[in-house]
Amino acid sequence: MTPDLAALAHAAVEERLNLQPETVEQDLARLVLGLMEFLRQLMELQAIRRMEAGSLTAEEEERLGLTLMRAEAAIRDQAAAFGLAPEELSLDLGPLGRTV
């Protein structure tokens, strides 16, 4: 990585990941749960694509839908345990924008 790119990357990480000693547990929870929510959303999109392609049986669709709903609820429950609202789990992906 060139020095300019390294400096930009470092500045971007510092701006997006602002850990403070007083709130480190909540800050880390926000980061980890944000990543988990991002992965859950990706799995949901993949499930939708598979359903639209007709590559899932009705039972697989039901099981996958239930699993994704439970995963979403578990992530929200954990966020609430750390005093985080669901919208606080949004990640800044730089030029790609923010996760939902």
KOLFI-625655 format. One record per residue: residue number from 1; residue in one letter; x, y, z of N, C-alpha, C in turn. Coordinates in steps of 0.02 Angstrom, whole numbers. Each point is the difference from the previous one (the first is absolute). Example, Ala and Ser with C-alpha at 12.3 -4.5 7.8 and 13.67 -1.06 7.14 Angstrom:
BEGIN
REC   i aa   n_xx   n_yy   n_zz  ca_xx  ca_yy  ca_zz   c_xx   c_yy   c_zz
REC   1  a    660   -284    390    -45     59      0     45     60      0
REC   2  s    -18     53    -36     42     59      3    -39     55     37
***
This chain:
BEGIN
REC   i aa   n_xx   n_yy   n_zz  ca_xx  ca_yy  ca_zz   c_xx   c_yy   c_zz
REC   1  m     43    -58      0    -43     58      0     45     62      0
REC   2  t    -15     47    -43     40     61     -4    -12     42     63
REC   3  p     46     44     17     -9     42     60    -65     39     -1
REC   4  d    -19     27    -58    -62     38     -4    -61    -44     14
REC   5  l     -1    -59    -31    -55    -46     12     -1    -24     73
REC   6  a     58    -12     27      3    -22     70    -27     55     46
REC   7  a     18     62    -13    -25     55     41    -75      7     -6
REC   8  l    -26     -7    -61    -72      5    -11    -36    -57     35
REC   9  a     27    -61     -5    -31    -57     33      0      9     75
REC  10  h     56     24     27      4     12     73    -50     52     22
REC  11  a     -5     54    -38    -48     53     17    -72    -26     -4
REC  12  a    -14    -41    -50    -68    -28     -7    -17    -45     58
REC  13  v     47    -42     21    -13    -44     57     -9     40     63
REC  14  e     41     51     11     -7     42     60    -68     35      1
REC  15  e    -23     22    -58    -64     34     -4    -58    -47     13
REC  16  r      4    -61    -25    -55    -47      5      2    -41     64
REC  17  l     58    -13     26      8    -41     59     30     43     55
REC  18  n    -44     30     39     22     47     51    -11    -31     68
REC  19  l     48    -41     23     -5    -33     64     23     47     55
REC  20  q    -39      1     53     17     42     59      5    -46     60
REC  21  p     46     14     46      8    -43     59    -65     -7     41
REC  22  e    -38     53      3    -61      0     41    -56    -41    -32
REC  23  t      1     -8    -66    -55    -34    -35     25    -58    -43
REC  24  v     58    -28     16     30    -50    -43    -46    -61    -11
REC  25  e    -34    -22     52    -44    -59     -7    -56     15    -49
REC  26  q    -32     58      7    -54     19    -45     26     12    -71
REC  27  d     58     31     -6     29     13    -66     17    -65    -36
REC  28  l     29    -48     36     16    -64    -30    -63    -39    -17
REC  29  a    -50      4     43    -64    -33    -14    -31     30    -63
REC  30  r      3     65     -7    -27     33    -60     35    -26    -63
REC  31  l     65     -6      3     38    -24    -57    -16    -73    -16
REC  32  v      3    -43     50    -13    -71    -11    -72    -13    -22
REC  33  l    -47     31     33    -70     -9    -18    -15     31    -68
REC  34  g     33     55    -17     -7     29    -67     24    -48    -54
REC  35  l     56    -33     13     25    -49    -48    -47    -60     -6
REC  36  m    -26    -22     57    -47    -56      0    -64     19    -39
REC  37  e    -24     60     10    -60     22    -36     13      6    -75
REC  38  f     59     24    -17     19      5    -71      1    -70    -31
REC  39  l     29    -49     34      2    -68    -26    -70    -30     -4
REC  40  r    -42     15     49    -69    -26     -1    -37     28    -61
REC  41  q     11     64    -14    -33     31    -58     25    -32    -65
REC  42  l     64    -15     -4     27    -34    -59    -31    -69     -8
REC  43  m     -6    -36     55    -32    -67     -3    -72      6    -21
REC  44  e    -34     52     22    -70     10    -19     -6     13    -75
REC  45  l     45     42    -26     -1     13    -72     14    -64    -40
REC  46  q     47    -40     23     14    -63    -33    -60    -47      3
REC  47  a    -34     -2     56    -59    -42      7    -55     23    -49
REC  48  i     -8     65     -7    -50     26    -47     18    -20    -71
REC  49  r     64      6    -18     21    -21    -67    -13    -74    -12
REC  50  r     14    -40     50    -11    -73     -7    -75    -15     -6
REC  51  m    -41     36     38    -72    -10     -5    -25     19    -70
REC  52  e     22     58    -24    -22     23    -66     24    -46    -55
REC  53  a     57    -33     10     27    -46    -50    -34    -68      5
REC  54  g    -39    -11     53    -36    -63      8     45    -57     22
REC  55  s     57     16     32     47    -53     20    -12    -25     71
REC  56  l    -52     25     32    -16    -23     68    -68    -34      1
REC  57  t     -5    -52     42    -66    -31     10    -40     45     47
REC  58  a    -64    -13      6    -42     38     45     24     -6     72
REC  59  e     22    -61     19     25    -11     68     65     39     11
REC  60  e     44      2    -49     62     37      6    -13     75      6
REC  61  e    -48     24    -39    -19     71      4    -26     17     70
REC  62  e    -43    -43     26    -28     11     67     55      0     53
REC  63  r     45    -50     -3     54     -5     49     47     59     -5
REC  64  l     17     20    -61     45     56    -10    -31     65     24
REC  65  g    -64     11    -15    -35     59     23     -2      4     76
REC  66  l    -15    -55     32     -3     -3     73     69     13     30
REC  67  t     51    -29    -29     69     10     24     20     73     -4
REC  68  l    -14     32    -57     18     70     -9    -39     46     47
REC  69  m    -64    -16     12    -39     40     47     28     -6     71
REC  70  r     18    -61     19     28    -11     67     68     34      7
REC  71  a     40     -2    -53     65     34      1     -9     75      9
REC  72  e    -48     29    -36    -13     71      6    -22     17     71
REC  73  a    -44    -40     28    -23     12     69     57     -6     50
REC  74  a     44    -49     -9     56     -9     46     48     59     -4
REC  75  i     13     25    -60     45     57     -7    -31     61     33
REC  76  r    -65     11    -10    -34     57     31     -1     -6     77
REC  77  d    -10    -61     24      0    -11     73     69     16     30
REC  78  q     52    -23    -33     68     14     24     15     75     -4
REC  79  a    -23     32    -53     10     73     -6    -35     35     58
REC  80  a    -61    -20     15    -37     31     55     36    -11     66
REC  81  a     31    -59      9     36    -14     62     58     49     10
REC  82  f     27     26    -54     54     49      4    -25     71     -8
REC  83  g    -65      9      1    -29     67     -5      5     29    -70
REC  84  l      2    -43    -51      6     22    -69    -66     -8    -37
REC  85  a    -18     50    -38    -59     -4    -44     21    -34    -65
REC  86  p    -47    -33    -34     18    -35    -63     34     45    -51
REC  87  e    -20     63     -4     30     45    -49     73     16     16
REC  88  e     20    -11     62     70     12     20     47    -55    -24
REC  89  l    -28    -54    -28     41    -55    -25     21     11    -72
REC  90  s    -23     54    -30     18     15    -69     75     13     -4
REC  91  l     33    -29    -51     72      8     -9     14     47    -58
REC  92  d     50     41      8     22     45    -53     51    -38    -43
REC  93  l    -17    -14    -62     44    -38    -44     37     46    -48
REC  94  g      9     62     20     38     47    -41    -35     15    -65
REC  95  p     34     -9    -56    -30     16    -66    -62    -41    -16
REC  96  l     -8    -58     33    -59    -41    -12    -61     24     36
REC  97  g      9     45     47    -57     27     39     -7    -36     66
REC  98  r    -59      6     29    -15    -30     65    -43    -61    -11
REC  99  t      8    -47     47    -45    -58      0    -67     25     27
REC 100  v    -51    -38    -14    -67     20     22    -10    -16     72
***
